[in-house]
Amino acid sequence: MTAPTHPLQVRDYRLIWLARFINTLGTTAMVVVIGAQTYQLSRIQYGMNEAQASFMLGLLGLAQFVPFLLLTPVAGVLADRMDRRFVAAGSCLVDLLIAASLAFANATGILTLPILFTLAAAYGAARVFMGPAMSAITPNVVPADLLPKAIAISSVAWQSAAVLGPALGGLLLASSDALPYMFSASMLAFGVIALLAIRHRAPPAAAKEPPLKLMADGAKFVWHERFLLGCVSLDLFAVLLGGATAMLPAFAYDVLHVGDFGLGVMRAAPALGAVLVATWLGFRPITREVGAKMLWAVAAYGLATLIFGLSTNYLLSLAMLAVLGAADSISVFIRNTLVQINTPDDKRGRVSSISGLAISASNELGEMQSGLAAALLGPVAAVALGGVGAIVVTALWAWRFPELRRAKTFAPQYRQKEDVS
């Protein structure tokens, strides 16, 4: 039997790709509607002004992050000790139940902010288990030399679904409050089936160690590996300051005045830019000067966020959202590949969970930070200053972690050090 020359020639990888696409399609359609309904209920049902409703969007992000923070150590251990297919499928099933509950609440007219916040927190709890399991199983089903291409193609699945999901969510929301959640539930059901159809069983290499020791070992590994710490923390602090997506409902309804469907298009724009870049990377993955390109991509993300925050033209705003999505796609591709290749297999679940925590912290705490800044300064100033902050963070990390600048290829960094010496 000939060795595969492309990740999509591997049956289990195709199922992982399909599951990632379907899950992302369902969850992004659901999340954009949760944000929109939080803003609308705050303004209409609770009589809040623009700044107060923006702050509620920040609290919504915090509600998703708290369970993510608390459960991250557990999720990493489970991904290293249990069958990763079942961990991911269980997470997808919880998301399905959340979507079904929101569909019921909207259809019966009982939807309130407490219900939205509670189910958003449940979504955060489910998502913490999905990321480590999916990330850790991919290196087990494709050869090591195909891993960079596999990660790029996985990004295509995620980003293309993230283009369609928010647009479909906004479009369906304009027709019916319950319809987008019904769509999400149906997609997530297919996601569970795809995950359970994966045949590969990765042995739980760390199964004999006590859970608390496994958690501590994973954290120590990242803390003492400066290169991994720099990769993970760069995304954490840059996106924490530069996140604009939490404020999109405020921009759609009160700055650009484009309504529900316009909000869906705005939520899809970053993913559209990302999927175009991810598709290109699937054919021509970055292989040289990877560290410097990652830093430049994060700086471009900050600049696009700044311009978006200051824009009052809908088309320019969409263009900047696409640019920041494209820049983020490059950064994520390089960072994920570096983290996976520089992590031993028996620690991949835990390291992926820590990386996922940093991503969640940057997204959800970034939403909280943006909401608080918007309550004090207004959404425009909050987003613009966040873009400046992301640029400053990139410059600081380039100075503080020279290992990032010096990373020439995706080869494990200790090998590069030996080559230099």
C-alpha positions, 0 to 999 in steps of 0.5 A: 500500500502506497503512502499518502501524499496528501492529507485528504487521501487519509479516510480518518482525516477526511472525517475530521475535516468534515466534522470540523466544517459541520461543527463550525457551521452550526456553532458560528450560526448559533453564536452570531445570533446569541450575540445579536439577541443579547444586544437586541434584548438589552436595547428593547426589552431592558431599555439599555442605551448603546453603551450599556448594551455593548457592555452586555456583549462584553459580559456575554464573552465573560460568561463563555470564558469562565467555564473555559478557564475552569475546565481547561486542565480537565479537558487537556487530561481527557484528550491525553487519556481517553479516546479523542473521538468520543471527547469531541463527539460528546462536546458536539452533542452538548452544543446540539442540546444548547441549539435545541434549547435556544430554538425552543426558547425562541419558538415559545417566546420565553427567551430572556437574557439569563437564558442566553447567558446560561446557555452561552456559558454551557457553550463555553464549557462544551467548546473547551473539550472540542479543541484539544481533542480535535487538535490532538487527534490530527497528528495521529492520523496523518504522517508527520511530513503532511502535518503542516498541509493538514493543519492548513486544510483544516483551517480551510474547513473552519474558516469556510464554515465560519464564512457561511455560518454567521451569514446564514445565521443572520439571514435566518434570524431575519426570517425567524428567531428560532430558525437559525438555532434549528439549523445549528442543531441539525448541523451538529447532529451530523457532526456527531455522526462524522466524529463517531465514524472515525476508526483510528484509536490513539492510545492514551499514552499518559493514562497511568499518571495521576490527573493532577500530575498530568495537569501540572506537567502540561502547564510546566512544559509550556512555561519552561519552553520559551518558544511555545510560551511566546507562541501561545501568549502572543495570540492571547494578548494581541487578540485580547486587545485587538478583538473587534468581533464582540462589538459587531452588533453595535457597529451593525445596528448603531454605527453602520445601520445595516441590520440583521443580515448586514451583521451576518455579512460582517461576522462572515467577512473575517472568515472570508478573508481567512478562508482565501488565505487558508486555501492558498496555504493548503496548496502553498504552505509557508515554509520559510521565515515562519516566525517573522511572518507570524509577527508581521501577520499579528501586526497587520491584524492590529492595523486592520482592526484600527482602520475598521474601528475608525471607518464609517463606510460599510464596504471599507469596514467589510474590507478591513474585517476581511484583512484582519481575518486573513492576517489572523489566518496566517498567524493561526496557521503558523502558530498551530503548526509550530505548537503541534510539531514542537509538542510530544504526542503524549502532551498534545492534548494538554498543550492544545488545551492550554493553547485553546485557553489562550485563544478563548481568553483572547476572544472572550476576555477580549469581548469583556475588555471591548465591552467595558471600553465601549461602555466608557469610550463608545464602541468606535474608540474601544475598537480603534484603541484595541487595534493600536494595542495589538500592534504594541503587543506584537512589537513587545513580543518580538523583543521579549521572545527573540526565539519567535523572530529566529524561527526559520522553518517548522522543524522542532526548535531544538534542531534549529538550535543545533544547526545554528551551533 
